[in-house]
Amino acid sequence: MLSDFEVIVVLNQLLDKLDIGTYEIKFNHRKLLDGMLDIYGVPAEKFRTVCSSIDKLDKQTFEQVNKELVEEKGLSLETTDRIGAIVKKRGSPFEILTELKAEGSKYLENCGSVAALRELDILFQALKEANCLDNLFFDLSLARGLDYYTGVIYEAVFKGTTQVGSIAAGGRYDNLVGMFSGKQVQAVGVSLGIERVFAIKEQQAKDRNQVVRATDTQVLVSILGKDVISASKLVTPLWNANISAKMKVSKRVMDHITFAKQKGIPWMVLVGPLRKGRKRYRRRGYRCGCCRGGIRVDVLVLSLSGFEADSSVGVERD
């Protein structure tokens, strides 16, 4: 369970760092699902196809899923009613875990379910120690329809106004590598829906009336001619100060200004002898046309470090 714990902690920290707003991570266990189906009399050969139907409950009502289970998967109404009663259970990890482990629970009569409950108990205890339980929910409707999952499964869902569905998902899949290599290899992992995260961040920016930039570059180091050496002397301290900088070569100043505006790059440094005898830089706002006095490279770096990335001011060199 160590790897499962580490992956979930990383996912939790990642979603917090992305600052996307409210989210929740739903949990279940594949062996627990299989145990439930076994207890309710579903043939083993139908476990995967029934799970694929249960997995639709985040988008469909149980009545719709129930109809599919009866008419297409061949289950009896009595069986689907019993499945429906259990997959509707959702709550805090220890609340649901305690209920499933209560004296007289049918889940204690199935070897797979017992193993799953034991693993989940250990995992939830570890996550509690890591302060990662606030956004976690034990959801028995989570099935992850892919048939290679073998243990813990989870799915992160954004709870804000932007409708994007799940933003991350994963679990344990000890049989996946063996499907291709013939060798059994234990594996666990998670994937992040980066395009969906971008959609959330873009909507958040629009809600704050901020311009959405196509790049995270803060400074365009514009080389007038072929003075790459001077550019390297400037871009290196920028990088060392954790300022995102990009270099561009063109003899025409307007090429650089146009490029910076198109990409939404807020700062620009022109590297080249605009006037002979001057070796310092000066800042210039290319939107408002204002200029300031000469600035040394070290002062320039310090100055840029104090501005937000969405500033609309540029820099040019004499």
C-alpha positions in Angstrom: 0.0 0.0 0.0 3.0 2.3 0.2 2.9 3.2 -3.5 -0.8 3.8 -3.4 -0.4 6.1 -0.5 2.4 8.1 -2.2 0.5 8.5 -5.4 -2.7 9.8 -3.7 -0.7 12.2 -1.5 1.0 13.5 -4.7 -2.4 13.9 -6.4 -3.8 15.7 -3.4 -0.8 18.1 -3.3 -0.8 18.7 -7.0 -4.5 19.7 -7.1 -3.9 22.0 -4.1 -0.9 23.6 -5.9 -2.9 24.1 -9.1 -5.3 26.2 -7.0 -8.3 25.2 -9.1 -10.8 25.6 -6.3 -13.0 22.9 -4.6 -12.4 19.3 -5.7 -13.1 15.9 -4.2 -11.3 12.5 -4.7 -13.7 9.6 -4.8 -12.4 6.2 -3.6 -13.4 2.5 -4.0 -11.7 -0.8 -4.3 -12.0 -3.2 -7.2 -12.0 -6.3 -5.0 -14.8 -4.8 -2.9 -16.9 -4.4 -6.1 -16.1 -7.9 -7.1 -17.0 -9.1 -3.7 -20.3 -7.3 -3.8 -21.2 -8.8 -7.1 -20.3 -12.2 -5.9 -22.4 -11.9 -2.8 -25.4 -10.8 -4.8 -25.1 -13.7 -7.2 -23.6 -12.1 -10.3 -21.6 -14.7 -12.3 -17.9 -14.0 -12.3 -17.8 -13.7 -16.1 -20.1 -10.7 -15.9 -18.2 -8.8 -13.2 -16.4 -6.5 -15.7 -19.4 -5.7 -17.9 -21.6 -5.0 -14.8 -18.9 -2.7 -13.5 -18.8 -0.8 -16.8 -22.6 -0.1 -16.2 -22.1 0.9 -12.6 -19.4 3.3 -13.8 -22.0 5.3 -15.6 -23.7 6.4 -12.4 -21.9 9.7 -12.4 -23.7 10.6 -15.6 -26.9 8.6 -15.5 -29.6 7.9 -12.9 -29.8 4.5 -11.3 -33.0 3.9 -13.2 -31.2 4.2 -16.5 -28.3 2.0 -15.3 -30.8 -0.5 -13.8 -32.5 -0.8 -17.1 -29.2 -1.6 -18.8 -28.3 -4.1 -16.2 -31.6 -6.0 -16.7 -32.1 -5.7 -20.4 -28.6 -5.8 -21.7 -26.5 -7.5 -19.0 -29.2 -10.1 -18.0 -29.4 -9.5 -14.3 -32.6 -10.0 -12.3 -34.5 -7.1 -10.8 -33.9 -8.5 -7.3 -30.1 -8.5 -8.0 -30.1 -5.0 -9.4 -32.2 -3.7 -6.5 -29.6 -5.0 -4.0 -26.7 -3.6 -6.1 -28.6 -0.2 -6.2 -28.9 -0.1 -2.4 -25.1 -0.5 -1.9 -23.7 1.7 -4.8 -25.7 4.7 -3.5 -23.6 4.7 -0.3 -21.2 7.6 -0.1 -19.5 9.4 2.7 -16.3 10.0 4.6 -13.8 7.2 4.4 -14.0 6.0 7.9 -17.8 6.4 8.1 -18.4 4.0 5.1 -15.6 1.7 6.1 -17.1 1.3 9.6 -20.5 0.5 8.1 -19.0 -2.2 5.8 -17.0 -3.8 8.6 -19.9 -3.8 11.1 -20.8 -7.1 12.8 -23.1 -9.1 10.5 -21.9 -7.4 7.3 -22.1 -9.6 4.3 -18.8 -8.2 3.2 -17.0 -10.0 6.0 -18.1 -13.3 4.4 -16.2 -12.7 1.2 -12.4 -13.2 1.0 -11.9 -10.5 -1.6 -14.0 -7.9 0.3 -12.2 -8.7 3.5 -8.9 -8.1 1.8 -10.1 -4.9 0.3 -11.5 -3.5 3.6 -8.2 -4.3 5.3 -6.2 -2.5 2.6 -8.5 0.5 2.7 -8.3 0.7 6.5 -4.5 0.9 6.3 -4.6 3.4 3.4 -7.1 5.7 5.1 -5.1 5.6 8.4 -1.9 6.6 6.5 -3.7 9.4 4.6 -5.1 10.7 7.9 -1.6 11.0 9.2 -0.7 12.9 6.0 -3.6 15.3 6.5 -5.0 14.2 3.1 -8.6 13.2 4.1 -10.4 16.5 3.8 -11.2 16.1 0.1 -11.6 12.3 0.1 -14.9 10.4 -0.1 -15.6 6.7 -0.1 -18.0 6.2 -3.0 -19.3 2.7 -3.8 -20.6 3.7 -7.2 -17.0 4.4 -8.4 -16.2 1.4 -10.7 -13.6 2.6 -13.3 -14.9 0.5 -16.2 -11.4 -0.5 -17.4 -10.9 -4.2 -16.6 -7.2 -4.0 -15.7 -7.7 -2.4 -12.3 -7.1 -4.8 -9.5 -7.1 -2.8 -6.2 -7.7 0.7 -5.0 -9.4 3.0 -7.6 -9.9 6.8 -7.3 -11.1 9.7 -9.4 -10.8 13.5 -8.7 -13.8 15.6 -9.6 -13.9 19.4 -9.8 -16.8 20.9 -7.9 -16.9 24.4 -9.3 -19.2 25.9 -11.9 -17.1 24.8 -14.9 -18.5 21.5 -16.1 -15.5 19.4 -17.0 -16.2 16.0 -15.3 -13.3 14.2 -13.7 -9.9 15.9 -13.7 -7.7 13.0 -12.6 -8.1 9.2 -12.1 -6.0 6.2 -11.4 -5.5 3.2 -9.1 -3.7 -0.1 -8.9 -3.4 -2.3 -12.0 -1.2 -5.3 -11.3 -2.4 -7.1 -14.4 -1.8 -4.4 -17.0 1.9 -5.0 -17.7 1.3 -8.7 -17.9 -1.2 -8.3 -20.7 1.6 -7.1 -22.9 4.8 -8.7 -21.6 3.5 -12.0 -20.1 5.3 -11.0 -16.8 3.4 -10.1 -13.7 4.4 -6.6 -12.5 2.8 -4.7 -9.7 1.8 -1.2 -10.8 -0.1 1.9 -9.5 -0.5 5.3 -11.1 -2.7 8.3 -11.7 -3.3 10.5 -14.8 -4.2 14.2 -14.8 -6.6 15.7 -17.4 -4.4 18.7 -18.2 -6.8 20.1 -20.8 -9.6 20.0 -18.3 -7.4 21.8 -15.8 -6.6 24.4 -18.4 -10.3 24.9 -19.0 -10.9 25.5 -15.3 -8.0 28.0 -15.1 -9.1 29.9 -18.2 -12.6 30.3 -16.8 -11.2 31.5 -13.5 -9.1 34.1 -15.3 -12.2 35.2 -17.3 -14.2 35.5 -14.1 -11.5 37.8 -12.7 -11.4 39.8 -16.0 -7.9 38.7 -16.6 -6.4 38.2 -20.1 -5.6 34.5 -20.7 -2.0 34.2 -22.0 -0.9 31.5 -24.3 2.5 31.3 -22.7 4.0 31.6 -19.2 7.0 33.6 -20.5 7.4 36.8 -18.5 10.3 38.3 -20.5 11.1 38.3 -24.2 14.8 38.9 -24.7 14.8 40.4 -28.2 18.1 40.1 -30.0 18.6 42.9 -32.6 21.1 41.4 -35.1 23.3 38.5 -33.9 24.4 39.7 -30.5 23.8 36.3 -28.9 26.6 36.7 -26.4 25.0 39.9 -24.9 21.7 38.1 -24.8 23.2 35.2 -22.9 24.6 37.6 -20.4 21.1 39.0 -19.8 19.0 35.9 -20.0 21.1 33.8 -17.6 20.5 36.1 -14.5 16.9 36.2 -15.4 16.7 32.4 -15.4 18.7 32.2 -12.2 16.1 34.5 -10.6 13.3 32.1 -11.7 12.0 34.6 -14.2 10.6 32.8 -17.3 12.5 34.3 -20.3 12.6 33.5 -24.0 15.0 34.7 -26.7 14.1 35.8 -30.2 16.3 37.0 -33.1 15.2 39.7 -35.5 16.7 43.0 -36.8 13.3 44.8 -36.8 12.2 46.1 -33.4 8.5 45.9 -34.5 8.9 42.2 -35.1 9.7 41.7 -31.4 7.0 44.1 -30.2 4.4 42.3 -32.4 5.5 38.9 -31.2 5.3 39.9 -27.6 1.8 41.4 -28.0 0.5 38.4 -29.8 1.9 36.0 -27.2 0.9 38.2 -24.3 4.4 38.4 -23.0 4.4 41.3 -20.6 8.0 42.3 -20.6 10.5 42.8 -23.5 14.3 43.4 -23.4 15.9 44.7 -26.7 19.5 43.6 -26.9 21.4 45.7 -29.4 23.2 49.1 -29.9 20.3 51.4 -30.4 22.6 54.3 -29.5 26.3 54.0 -29.4 28.2 54.4 -26.2 25.4 53.2 -23.9 25.6 49.9 -22.1 22.7 50.0 -19.7 19.0 49.0 -20.1 15.9 51.0 -19.8 12.3 49.9 -19.2 9.6 50.9 -21.6 5.8 50.3 -21.5 5.0 49.2 -25.1 1.3 49.8 -24.5 1.5 53.2 -23.0 4.7 54.4 -24.7 6.3 55.6 -21.5 10.1 55.4 -20.8 12.3 55.4 -17.7 15.9 56.0 -17.2 18.8 53.6 -17.7 19.0 50.4 -15.6 21.8 48.0 -15.0 21.2 44.3 -15.6 21.2 43.5 -11.8 18.7 46.3 -11.1 16.6 45.1 -14.1 16.4 41.6 -12.8 15.4 42.9 -9.3 12.8 45.2 -10.8 11.3 42.4 -13.0 11.1 40.1 -10.0 8.8 42.5 -8.2 6.1 42.6 -10.9 3.2 40.1 -11.6 3.4 38.0 -14.7 0.4 39.7 -16.3 2.0 43.2 -16.2 1.8 44.9 -19.6 5.2 46.7 -19.4 8.2 46.1 -21.6 12.0 46.8 -21.5 14.4 47.9 -24.1 18.2 48.4 -24.2 20.0 51.5 -25.5 
